[in-house]
Amino acid sequence: MDIWVERTEENYKKIFNAFYQFGMPVFDMTKENFLNHPDWEVFSFGRPPTSIDLMIMVKGLNFEECYTNAVFFEEDDLIIRTINYEDLLTAKKSSARAKDINDLENL
């Protein structure tokens, strides 16, 4: 599961507290790394197929614009905000990873 969060101190505190409540360590996702590391865009936890990737940057996209453009869907009485289709295509094209190119061909 990919989760894109805005890189703010408030969000770090919320994530840290959620991990704490579930007994999960944050490993290298320290407050300093989350807020300031110049190279890290994703913090990964777990192993596929049950892994979580917390993304703090997505190539080709602006968080605030995507947040505003987001779409909602409901699953098991939970309302979920997700990136809209056009922004998803932009992100896939910008990353240029083989996996994302394959996704583009199959979306």
Backbone as numpy.savetxt, mean C-alpha at the origin, in Angstrom:
# Nx Ny Nz CAx CAy CAz Cx Cy Cz
-1.73 -8.98 0.02 -2.57 -7.82 0.02 -1.68 -6.59 0.02
-1.99 -5.65 -0.87 -1.27 -4.39 -0.93 -2.10 -3.31 -0.25
-1.48 -2.57 0.64 -2.15 -1.46 1.32 -1.28 -0.23 1.15
-1.84 0.81 0.54 -1.11 2.06 0.32 -1.52 3.04 1.40
-0.55 3.50 2.16 -0.81 4.46 3.23 0.01 5.72 3.02
-0.57 6.82 3.42 0.16 8.09 3.33 1.25 8.09 4.39
2.39 8.60 4.02 3.58 8.59 4.87 3.49 9.73 5.89
2.73 9.50 6.98 2.59 10.49 8.04 2.87 9.85 9.39
3.21 10.68 10.34 3.47 10.17 11.69 2.20 9.58 12.30
1.08 10.21 12.05 -0.20 9.70 12.55 -0.48 8.30 12.02
-0.25 8.08 10.72 -0.47 6.75 10.15 0.51 5.74 10.72
1.75 6.14 10.94 2.71 5.21 11.53 2.22 4.75 12.90
1.74 5.69 13.70 1.25 5.34 15.04 0.09 4.36 14.96
-0.83 4.59 14.02 -1.98 3.69 13.86 -1.53 2.29 13.44
-0.62 2.23 12.49 -0.11 0.94 12.02 0.64 0.22 13.15
1.51 0.95 13.83 2.28 0.37 14.93 1.33 -0.19 15.99
0.29 0.57 16.35 -0.66 0.10 17.37 -1.42 -1.13 16.90
-1.80 -1.16 15.63 -2.50 -2.35 15.10 -1.60 -3.57 15.16
-0.35 -3.41 14.76 0.60 -4.52 14.82 0.78 -4.97 16.27
0.90 -4.03 17.18 1.08 -4.34 18.60 -0.10 -5.16 19.12
-1.32 -4.73 18.77 -2.52 -5.43 19.23 -2.58 -6.88 18.73
-2.03 -7.12 17.55 -2.02 -8.47 16.99 -0.75 -9.25 17.35
0.14 -8.62 18.11 1.37 -9.29 18.51 2.37 -9.44 17.38
2.28 -8.56 16.37 3.19 -8.63 15.23 4.32 -7.62 15.40
5.55 -8.03 15.16 6.66 -7.07 15.18 6.65 -6.22 13.91
7.20 -5.02 14.01 7.28 -4.15 12.83 8.60 -4.34 12.08
9.51 -5.13 12.64 10.80 -5.41 12.03 11.50 -4.11 11.63
11.83 -3.95 10.35 12.56 -2.76 9.89 11.67 -1.54 9.68
10.38 -1.68 9.88 9.49 -0.54 9.69 9.47 0.29 10.98
10.63 0.84 11.29 10.70 1.74 12.44 10.05 3.06 12.04
9.79 3.88 13.02 9.22 5.20 12.74 10.13 5.98 11.81
11.43 5.95 12.06 12.40 6.67 11.24 12.39 6.16 9.80
12.40 4.84 9.62 12.38 4.28 8.27 11.07 4.59 7.54
9.97 4.48 8.26 8.66 4.74 7.66 8.56 6.18 7.18
9.02 7.09 7.99 8.85 8.52 7.67 9.95 9.08 6.76
11.16 8.52 6.83 12.28 9.22 6.20 13.19 8.41 5.29
13.06 7.09 5.27 14.03 6.33 4.47 13.88 6.71 3.00
14.99 7.11 2.36 14.90 7.63 0.99 14.65 6.56 -0.08
14.89 5.30 0.23 14.80 4.26 -0.79 13.65 3.27 -0.59
13.17 3.15 0.62 12.17 2.12 0.89 10.78 2.65 0.58
10.08 1.93 -0.32 8.73 2.30 -0.73 7.69 1.31 -0.22
8.16 0.11 0.17 7.26 -0.96 0.59 7.85 -1.68 1.78
6.99 -1.98 2.75 7.37 -2.82 3.89 6.52 -4.09 3.79
7.17 -5.23 3.73 6.47 -6.51 3.53 6.45 -7.32 4.81
5.31 -7.95 5.07 5.12 -8.77 6.26 4.44 -10.07 5.86
4.95 -11.17 6.38 4.38 -12.47 6.07 4.94 -13.05 4.80
4.32 -14.16 4.37 4.73 -14.86 3.15 3.52 -15.08 2.27
3.71 -14.94 0.95 2.59 -15.22 0.05 2.08 -16.63 0.30
0.84 -16.88 0.24 -0.22 -15.97 -0.22 -0.87 -15.15 0.89
-0.31 -15.16 2.07 -0.92 -14.42 3.18 -0.05 -13.25 3.63
0.62 -12.62 2.70 1.50 -11.51 3.05 0.79 -10.17 2.89
1.32 -9.18 3.59 0.82 -7.81 3.51 1.98 -6.93 3.07
1.76 -6.14 2.04 2.73 -5.14 1.61 2.16 -3.76 1.94
2.83 -3.05 2.84 2.44 -1.68 3.15 3.27 -0.76 2.26
2.59 -0.11 1.34 3.28 0.77 0.39 3.16 2.20 0.87
4.28 2.93 0.85 4.24 4.33 1.23 4.49 5.24 0.03
4.76 4.61 -1.12 4.92 5.35 -2.36 4.56 4.41 -3.51
3.88 4.97 -4.51 3.56 4.20 -5.71 4.02 5.03 -6.90
4.91 4.46 -7.69 5.47 5.19 -8.84 4.37 5.68 -9.77
4.51 6.94 -10.17 3.58 7.52 -11.12 2.31 8.07 -10.52
2.13 7.93 -9.19 0.89 8.37 -8.57 1.14 9.30 -7.39
0.14 10.14 -7.12 0.14 11.03 -5.97 -0.92 10.52 -5.00
-0.53 10.35 -3.74 -1.45 9.75 -2.77 -2.75 10.55 -2.64
-2.65 11.85 -2.45 -3.84 12.66 -2.22 -4.81 12.60 -3.41
-4.28 12.66 -4.62 -5.14 12.57 -5.81 -5.83 11.22 -5.90
-5.08 10.17 -5.64 -5.65 8.82 -5.71 -6.67 8.60 -4.60
-6.42 9.16 -3.43 -7.35 9.04 -2.32 -8.68 9.69 -2.69
-8.60 10.86 -3.32 -9.80 11.57 -3.75 -10.54 10.80 -4.84
-9.80 10.16 -5.74 -10.38 9.43 -6.87 -10.81 8.00 -6.53
-10.56 7.58 -5.32 -10.81 6.19 -4.93 -12.26 5.80 -5.12
-12.47 4.51 -5.28 -13.81 3.94 -5.38 -14.03 3.02 -4.18
-15.28 2.78 -3.88 -15.63 1.97 -2.72 -16.39 0.73 -3.16
-16.16 -0.35 -2.44 -16.98 -1.54 -2.62 -17.20 -2.16 -1.25
-18.18 -3.03 -1.18 -18.52 -3.64 0.10 -18.30 -5.14 0.03
-17.69 -5.67 1.05 -17.43 -7.11 1.15 -17.70 -7.53 2.60
-18.63 -8.43 2.79 -18.97 -8.92 4.14 -19.26 -7.77 5.10
-20.07 -6.81 4.66 -20.48 -5.65 5.45 -19.33 -4.70 5.80
-18.21 -4.84 5.12 -17.07 -3.94 5.31 -16.92 -3.09 4.06
-16.91 -1.77 4.24 -16.74 -0.87 3.10 -15.24 -0.65 2.90
-14.79 -0.91 1.68 -13.36 -0.88 1.37 -13.09 0.18 0.30
-12.13 1.05 0.58 -11.69 2.06 -0.38 -10.57 1.44 -1.21
-10.67 1.62 -2.53 -9.63 1.06 -3.40 -9.29 2.03 -4.51
-8.13 1.86 -5.06 -7.66 2.72 -6.14 -8.59 2.55 -7.35
-8.84 3.65 -8.07 -9.72 3.53 -9.24 -8.95 2.89 -10.40
-9.68 2.44 -11.37 -9.12 1.67 -12.47 -8.04 2.44 -13.25
-8.29 3.70 -13.58 -7.33 4.48 -14.36 -6.03 4.69 -13.58
-6.13 4.95 -12.28 -4.93 5.11 -11.46 -4.17 3.79 -11.34
-4.90 2.69 -11.27 -4.25 1.38 -11.24 -3.46 1.14 -12.52
-4.06 1.47 -13.66 -3.35 1.32 -14.94 -2.09 2.19 -14.97
-2.19 3.41 -14.49 -1.03 4.31 -14.45 0.08 3.72 -13.58
-0.28 3.19 -12.43 0.71 2.60 -11.53 1.38 1.39 -12.17
0.60 0.54 -12.80 1.15 -0.65 -13.44 2.12 -0.26 -14.56
1.73 0.73 -15.37 2.61 1.19 -16.45 3.88 1.81 -15.91
3.77 2.60 -14.84 4.93 3.29 -14.27 5.94 2.34 -13.65
5.46 1.25 -13.07 6.39 0.34 -12.40 7.22 -0.44 -13.41
6.60 -0.80 -14.53 7.27 -1.53 -15.63 7.86 -2.87 -15.20
7.42 -3.41 -14.07 7.86 -4.74 -13.67 7.15 -5.77 -14.54
7.78 -6.90 -14.76 7.19 -7.95 -15.59 5.81 -8.35 -15.08
5.68 -8.47 -13.77 4.40 -8.84 -13.17 3.33 -7.80 -13.51
3.68 -6.51 -13.44 2.72 -5.46 -13.72 2.38 -5.37 -15.20
3.35 -5.63 -16.06 3.08 -5.67 -17.50 2.10 -6.80 -17.80
2.30 -7.96 -17.17 1.39 -9.07 -17.32 0.00 -8.69 -16.80
-0.06 -8.00 -15.67 -1.35 -7.56 -15.13 -2.06 -6.67 -16.14
-1.32 -5.75 -16.77 -1.93 -4.85 -17.75 -2.57 -5.61 -18.90
-1.94 -6.68 -19.31 -2.46 -7.48 -20.40 -3.71 -8.27 -20.00
-3.92 -8.43 -18.69 -5.03 -9.25 -18.22 -6.10 -8.48 -17.45
-5.95 -7.17 -17.34 -6.98 -6.39 -16.63 -8.15 -6.09 -17.53
